[in-house]
Amino acid sequence: MENKTNFNGEVVLVVGAASGIGTATAALLKSRGARIIALDFNLQALRKVQADLTLGEDQIFELDISNHDKVKEVVAAIYASEKRIDALINSAGMTGPTNVKVEDISWQEYERTIKVNLFGAIWLTQQVIPIMKAQKYGRIVHVTSIAGKEGNPGMAPYNTSKAGMIGFVKGVGKEVAPDGITVNAIAPAVIRTPMNAATSEETLKYMLARIPMGRVGEAEEVAEMIGFIASKACSFTTGFIFDASGGRATY
Ligand SMILES: NC(=O)c1ccc[n+]([C@@H]2O[C@H](COP(=O)([O-])OP(=O)(O)OC[C@H]3O[C@@H](n4cnc5c(N)ncnc54)[C@H](O)[C@@H]3O)[C@@H](O)[C@H]2O)c1
């Protein structure tokens, strides 16, 4: 029987691969046969992942996804050398201000968070869809957040960006459904990654108190779900927001 969760012969882009959920996903999918292309704007951390996962020099790309021209350029360069892109996993993201009331947030900070989390996700998707349409196959997985479903107080820019991703995924998923492409997202609650180092103690307490399992999630647990969503096995689900919240969200 065919194992549809392997990635043998597949080229998989992991954006935000230098840390946390992105690194765990790159490691898992590599172990399942994927040719990983790891992208991140933190080159130093990316180099460490390159060494740990023994990725070639042509398998890592420095990219700030809030730079539209660079997103176009880098995805085109990857396609030119790889000749295919089977899956895009976008785990890049930033928290932005936490524990700050909406009226006290500078527009500069507000805009930066939306630009990275939402515009970056849109721009990456726009670049890979024509490639995936030509292949008649593709898997797109964005990492959104429980914050996009429920909204965490004091985190207006993050909530806005993650809710925007959810709407984007739902509509585009339907658009490309006839083309062999699925577009899904996963919405984790608190996961143990470096991202939470920047989150205020008060906000972390608020989020943890809402998780029935009473613990934070691990990056590897999210990676396991992404591994399924990004695989051939997940073939009849698109425009969906998968949950990874220890029971906080049951929808
Ligand atoms: N950790 C959590 O509790 C949690 C919960 C819900 C959702 N998420 C989401 O999961 C995703 C991954 O987060 P994580 O916890 O692994 O965080 P992380 O900080 O460990 O990793 C995020 C990665 O994204 C990269 N990145 C940030 N801005 C970028 C940009 N402009 N261009 C390219 N790369 C950029 C960082 O360099 C980093 O390597 C994020 O989208 C985050 O919003 C995380």
The ligand as an SDF file (V2000), in Angstrom:
LIG
                    3D

 44 48  0  0  0  0  0  0  0  0999 V2000
    4.7620   29.8810   19.4960 N   0  0  0  0  0  0  0  0  0  0  0  0
    3.4720   30.0760   19.6650 C   0  0  0  0  0  0  0  0  0  0  0  0
    2.9650   30.0700   20.7920 O   0  0  0  0  0  0  0  0  0  0  0  0
    2.5910   30.2870   18.4860 C   0  0  0  0  0  0  0  0  0  0  0  0
    1.2150   30.2220   18.6660 C   0  0  0  0  0  0  0  0  0  0  0  0
    0.3740   30.4310   17.5890 C   0  0  0  0  0  0  0  0  0  0  0  0
    0.9150   30.7090   16.3590 C   0  0  0  0  0  0  0  0  0  0  0  0
    2.2520   30.7870   16.1880 N   0  0  0  0  0  0  0  0  0  0  0  0
    2.7580   31.1040   14.8570 C   0  0  0  0  0  0  0  0  0  0  0  0
    3.6400   30.0990   14.4480 O   0  0  0  0  0  0  0  0  0  0  0  0
    4.5710   30.6220   13.5120 C   0  0  0  0  0  0  0  0  0  0  0  0
    5.9500   30.1720   13.9230 C   0  0  0  0  0  0  0  0  0  0  0  0
    6.2300   30.7030   15.1870 O   0  0  0  0  0  0  0  0  0  0  0  0
    7.2990   30.1030   16.1940 P   0  0  0  0  0  0  0  0  0  0  0  0
    6.6430   29.9850   17.5050 O   0  0  0  0  0  0  0  0  0  0  0  0
    7.9820   28.9450   15.5900 O   0  0  0  0  0  0  0  0  0  0  0  0
    8.2450   31.3760   16.3090 O   0  0  0  0  0  0  0  0  0  0  0  0
    9.8100   31.5630   16.1290 P   0  0  0  0  0  0  0  0  0  0  0  0
   10.0570   32.9880   16.5000 O   0  0  0  0  0  0  0  0  0  0  0  0
   10.5370   30.4900   16.8520 O   0  0  0  0  0  0  0  0  0  0  0  0
   10.0070   31.3620   14.5600 O   0  0  0  0  0  0  0  0  0  0  0  0
    9.5540   32.2780   13.6320 C   0  0  0  0  0  0  0  0  0  0  0  0
   10.5680   32.3670   12.5170 C   0  0  0  0  0  0  0  0  0  0  0  0
   10.0860   33.3280   11.5620 O   0  0  0  0  0  0  0  0  0  0  0  0
   11.1790   34.1130   11.1500 C   0  0  0  0  0  0  0  0  0  0  0  0
   10.6970   35.3990   10.6610 N   0  0  0  0  0  0  0  0  0  0  0  0
   10.1140   36.3910   11.3860 C   0  0  0  0  0  0  0  0  0  0  0  0
    9.8480   37.4360   10.6000 N   0  0  0  0  0  0  0  0  0  0  0  0
   10.2720   37.1050    9.3520 C   0  0  0  0  0  0  0  0  0  0  0  0
   10.2750   37.7700    8.1150 C   0  0  0  0  0  0  0  0  0  0  0  0
    9.8240   39.0340    8.0030 N   0  0  0  0  0  0  0  0  0  0  0  0
   10.7620   37.1410    7.0330 N   0  0  0  0  0  0  0  0  0  0  0  0
   11.2530   35.8810    7.1480 C   0  0  0  0  0  0  0  0  0  0  0  0
   11.2930   35.2010    8.2950 N   0  0  0  0  0  0  0  0  0  0  0  0
   10.8110   35.8130    9.3870 C   0  0  0  0  0  0  0  0  0  0  0  0
   12.0590   34.2550   12.3880 C   0  0  0  0  0  0  0  0  0  0  0  0
   13.3830   34.6310   12.0530 O   0  0  0  0  0  0  0  0  0  0  0  0
   11.9590   32.8690   12.9910 C   0  0  0  0  0  0  0  0  0  0  0  0
   12.9700   32.0240   12.5130 O   0  0  0  0  0  0  0  0  0  0  0  0
    4.3660   32.1290   13.5270 C   0  0  0  0  0  0  0  0  0  0  0  0
    3.6040   32.5080   12.4110 O   0  0  0  0  0  0  0  0  0  0  0  0
    3.5740   32.3630   14.7880 C   0  0  0  0  0  0  0  0  0  0  0  0
    2.7640   33.5120   14.7010 O   0  0  0  0  0  0  0  0  0  0  0  0
    3.1140   30.5810   17.2210 C   0  0  0  0  0  0  0  0  0  0  0  0
  1  2  1  0
  2  3  2  0
  2  4  1  0
  4  5  1  0
  4 44  2  0
  5  6  2  0
  6  7  1  0
  7  8  2  0
  8  9  1  0
  8 44  1  0
  9 10  1  0
  9 42  1  0
 10 11  1  0
 11 12  1  0
 11 40  1  0
 12 13  1  0
 13 14  1  0
 14 15  2  0
 14 16  1  0
 14 17  1  0
 17 18  1  0
 18 19  2  0
 18 20  1  0
 18 21  1  0
 21 22  1  0
 22 23  1  0
 23 24  1  0
 23 38  1  0
 24 25  1  0
 25 26  1  0
 25 36  1  0
 26 27  1  0
 26 35  1  0
 27 28  2  0
 28 29  1  0
 29 30  1  0
 29 35  2  0
 30 31  1  0
 30 32  2  0
 32 33  1  0
 33 34  2  0
 34 35  1  0
 36 37  1  0
 36 38  1  0
 38 39  1  0
 40 41  1  0
 40 42  1  0
 42 43  1  0
M  CHG  2   8   1  16  -1
M  END
$$$$
